């Protein structure tokens, strides 16, 4: 049971890394808190659901379309909203208020459009059977979802550390004012980062039916809590630190579900409280430099 919980925890940790990755990227670049992140993931789940049931597209085939669509959606939204937030004296607090409102609007419209009933995609569409590792069997859908998450992490790493635009993005993350003074178009860089953040949330939504079970319009709030636990553990403002936070969260979740199932729902709250009390800067110890 212990080995199965550890292996399953690592697989889930990879997926929860994907859940928190876009949220941490947006915070790192813009110092705004996107409370609508979980609802964007929910929309990605419903997009995958309808593409499967109406267009017979498997989630793996639908994922690139959803990633591109959410990225393109993020660009105009950024220019419409975020520059005004960034110009305010307290961008973080205003972002809380604004994106809380956006979250409520998305959830209400989704409930009207999709209804409140639970939806799902059969796990068999990602392959039948199990994957055997060290004598343990894991659902194939779990492993494929984790591999997609790892591919997304690798792609973001290559973008940040092996492209010129990624270099500019890291410069903006270090200091928006210094980046602006150096002649960097911070709005262009931030808009692309915001689009990537939404695209990553949409991609996580594609595989939510397999990792989280059924999907509903109200799932966004629960996703937000898990995502915040992951990025706080892994260090706010450090996108690649999300990997550590995701693994800690995933292993902790599976261990609690195995040995203390009645307490498993409390894990995000416990992690948040513990990290904020013991190591407020996150496990990697990097302090967030506010713009």
C-alpha positions in Angstrom: 0.0 0.0 0.0 2.8 2.4 0.8 4.6 1.9 -2.5 1.3 2.2 -4.4 0.5 5.4 -2.6 4.0 6.8 -3.3 3.9 6.0 -7.0 0.3 7.2 -7.4 1.3 10.3 -5.4 4.1 11.1 -7.9 1.8 10.6 -10.8 -0.8 12.9 -9.2 2.0 15.3 -8.3 2.9 15.7 -11.9 -0.7 16.5 -12.7 -1.1 19.0 -9.8 2.1 20.6 -11.1 0.3 21.3 -14.3 -2.6 22.7 -12.4 -0.5 25.3 -10.6 2.0 26.0 -13.3 0.0 28.6 -15.2 -1.1 30.3 -12.0 2.4 30.7 -10.7 3.7 32.0 -14.1 1.1 34.7 -14.2 1.9 35.7 -10.6 5.6 35.6 -11.2 5.4 37.9 -14.3 2.6 40.3 -13.3 2.2 40.0 -9.5 -1.5 39.5 -9.9 -3.6 36.7 -8.4 -5.9 35.0 -10.9 -8.8 33.7 -8.8 -10.5 32.6 -12.1 -7.7 30.1 -12.7 -9.8 27.1 -11.5 -12.7 28.2 -13.7 -10.5 28.4 -16.7 -9.5 24.8 -16.0 -13.1 23.9 -15.7 -13.8 25.5 -19.2 -11.0 23.4 -20.6 -12.6 20.3 -19.1 -15.9 21.1 -20.8 -14.2 22.0 -24.0 -12.6 18.5 -24.0 -15.9 16.9 -23.1 -17.9 18.5 -25.9 -15.1 17.9 -28.5 -15.2 14.3 -27.5 -18.9 13.8 -27.5 -19.8 16.0 -30.4 -16.8 15.9 -32.7 -15.4 12.5 -31.6 -12.0 14.0 -30.8 -10.0 12.2 -28.2 -8.5 14.3 -25.4 -5.0 13.9 -26.8 -6.2 15.3 -30.2 -8.3 18.0 -28.6 -5.5 19.2 -26.3 -3.5 21.2 -28.9 -6.7 22.9 -30.1 -7.7 23.9 -26.5 -4.2 25.1 -25.7 -4.1 27.4 -28.8 -7.7 28.6 -28.2 -7.1 29.5 -24.6 -3.8 31.2 -25.5 -5.5 33.4 -28.1 -8.3 34.1 -25.6 -5.7 35.3 -23.0 -4.1 37.9 -25.2 -7.1 40.3 -25.7 -8.2 39.7 -22.1 -4.8 40.8 -20.9 -4.8 44.1 -22.8 -8.3 44.8 -21.8 -7.8 44.3 -18.0 -4.3 43.7 -16.7 -2.5 47.0 -17.7 -5.0 48.9 -15.6 -4.4 46.6 -12.7 -0.6 46.9 -13.0 -0.8 50.7 -13.0 -2.7 50.7 -9.7 -1.0 51.2 -6.3 -2.2 47.8 -5.0 -2.4 45.5 -8.0 -2.5 42.3 -6.0 -5.5 43.3 -3.9 -7.4 44.7 -7.0 -6.6 41.5 -8.8 -8.2 39.5 -6.0 -11.4 41.5 -6.3 -11.5 41.6 -10.1 -10.7 38.0 -10.7 -13.1 36.9 -8.0 -15.8 38.7 -10.0 -14.6 37.0 -13.2 -14.7 33.7 -11.4 -18.3 34.2 -10.3 -19.4 35.2 -13.8 -17.7 32.2 -15.5 -19.2 29.8 -13.0 -22.7 31.3 -13.3 -22.6 31.3 -17.1 -21.2 27.7 -17.2 -24.0 26.6 -14.8 -26.6 28.2 -17.1 -25.0 26.7 -20.3 -24.0 23.2 -19.1 -26.3 22.6 -16.1 -25.3 21.4 -12.7 -25.1 17.7 -13.5 -21.7 15.9 -13.4 -20.1 15.0 -16.7 -17.2 12.6 -17.5 -15.1 11.2 -20.3 -14.6 7.4 -20.3 -11.0 6.6 -19.2 -10.8 4.0 -22.0 -10.3 6.7 -24.6 -6.7 7.0 -23.3 -6.1 3.3 -23.5 -7.3 0.1 -21.9 -5.5 -1.6 -19.2 -2.9 -0.6 -16.6 0.7 0.4 -16.5 2.9 -1.8 -14.2 5.7 -0.2 -12.3 7.7 -1.9 -9.6 5.0 -4.5 -9.1 2.2 -1.9 -8.8 -0.6 -1.2 -11.3 -1.6 2.4 -12.2 -4.5 3.3 -14.5 -3.1 4.1 -18.0 -5.1 7.4 -18.0 -3.2 8.6 -14.9 0.2 7.9 -16.4 -0.7 9.5 -19.8 -2.0 12.6 -17.9 1.2 12.8 -15.9 3.4 12.4 -19.0 1.5 15.3 -20.7 2.0 17.4 -17.6 5.8 16.7 -17.6 5.9 17.6 -21.3 4.3 20.9 -20.4 6.8 21.6 -17.7 9.7 20.8 -20.1 8.2 23.1 -22.7 7.9 25.9 -20.2 11.5 25.4 -19.1 12.7 25.5 -22.7 10.7 28.7 -23.3 12.0 30.4 -20.2 15.7 29.4 -20.4 16.4 28.7 -24.1 14.5 31.5 -26.0 15.0 35.2 -26.2 11.4 35.8 -25.2 11.9 33.6 -22.2 14.9 35.7 -21.2 12.8 38.8 -21.4 10.1 37.1 -19.4 12.5 36.3 -16.6 13.8 39.9 -16.7 10.2 41.1 -16.1 9.8 38.6 -13.3 12.9 39.9 -11.6 11.8 43.6 -11.8 9.2 45.2 -14.0 10.6 48.6 -13.5 14.2 47.6 -14.4 12.9 45.7 -17.4 10.9 48.8 -18.6 14.0 51.0 -18.1 16.0 48.5 -20.2 13.6 49.0 -23.1 11.7 45.8 -22.8 8.1 45.9 -23.9 6.7 44.5 -20.7 3.1 44.5 -21.9 4.0 42.3 -24.9 6.0 39.9 -22.6 3.2 39.9 -20.0 0.5 39.3 -22.5 2.2 36.2 -23.9 2.8 35.0 -20.3 -0.8 35.5 -19.5 -1.9 33.6 -22.6 0.5 30.8 -21.7 -1.0 30.7 -18.2 -4.5 30.3 -19.5 -3.3 27.7 -22.1 -1.7 25.6 -19.3 -4.9 25.8 -17.3 -6.9 24.7 -20.3 -4.5 21.8 -20.8 -4.9 20.7 -17.2 -8.7 20.9 -17.7 -8.5 18.4 -20.6 -7.2 15.7 -18.3 -9.3 16.6 -15.2 -12.0 14.0 -16.0 -9.4 11.3 -15.6 -7.5 12.6 -12.6 -10.2 14.3 -10.6 -13.3 12.3 -11.7 -16.4 14.0 -12.9 -16.5 17.7 -13.9 -19.1 20.3 -12.9 -19.3 24.1 -13.3 -18.7 24.5 -9.6 -15.3 22.7 -9.6 -13.3 25.9 -10.0 -13.2 26.8 -6.3 -11.8 23.4 -5.3 -9.2 23.6 -8.0 -8.1 27.0 -6.9 -7.5 25.8 -3.4 -5.3 23.0 -4.6 -3.5 25.3 -7.0 -2.7 27.8 -4.3 -1.4 25.1 -2.0 0.9 23.8 -4.8 2.4 27.2 -5.7 2.8 28.3 -2.0 4.6 25.1 -1.2 6.8 25.4 -4.3 7.4 29.2 -3.8 5.2 32.0 -5.2 6.6 33.6 -8.3 8.9 30.7 -9.2 7.0 28.7 -12.0 9.4 25.8 -12.1 9.3 25.6 -8.3 5.7 24.5 -8.9 7.1 21.0 -9.7 8.3 20.6 -6.1 4.9 21.9 -4.7 3.0 19.6 -7.0 5.0 16.5 -5.9 4.6 17.3 -2.2 0.9 17.9 -2.7 0.3 14.7 -4.8 2.2 12.4 -2.5 0.6 13.9 0.5 -2.9 13.5 -1.0 -2.4 9.9 -1.9 -0.9 9.1 1.5 -3.8 10.7 3.3 -6.3 9.0 1.0 -4.6 5.7 1.8 -4.2 6.0 5.5 -6.4 8.9 6.7 -9.1 9.1 4.0 -11.5 11.0 6.2 -8.9 13.9 6.5 -7.8 14.0 2.8 -10.0 17.0 1.9 -8.2 19.0 4.6 -4.8 18.6 2.9 -4.7 21.9 0.9 -5.6 23.9 4.1 -3.0 22.0 6.2 -0.3 22.5 3.6 -1.0 26.2 3.3 -1.1 26.8 7.1 2.1 24.7 7.7 4.1 26.4 5.0 3.0 29.9 5.9 3.9 29.3 9.5 7.2 27.5 9.1 8.6 28.7 5.7 6.5 31.6 4.3 8.8 32.0 1.3 8.1 28.4 0.2 10.3 25.3 0.3 12.8 26.6 -2.2 13.3 29.6 0.1 13.1 32.2 -2.6 11.5 35.4 -1.4 9.1 37.0 -3.8 10.3 40.5 -4.9 7.3 42.7 -5.3 7.2 45.1 -8.2 
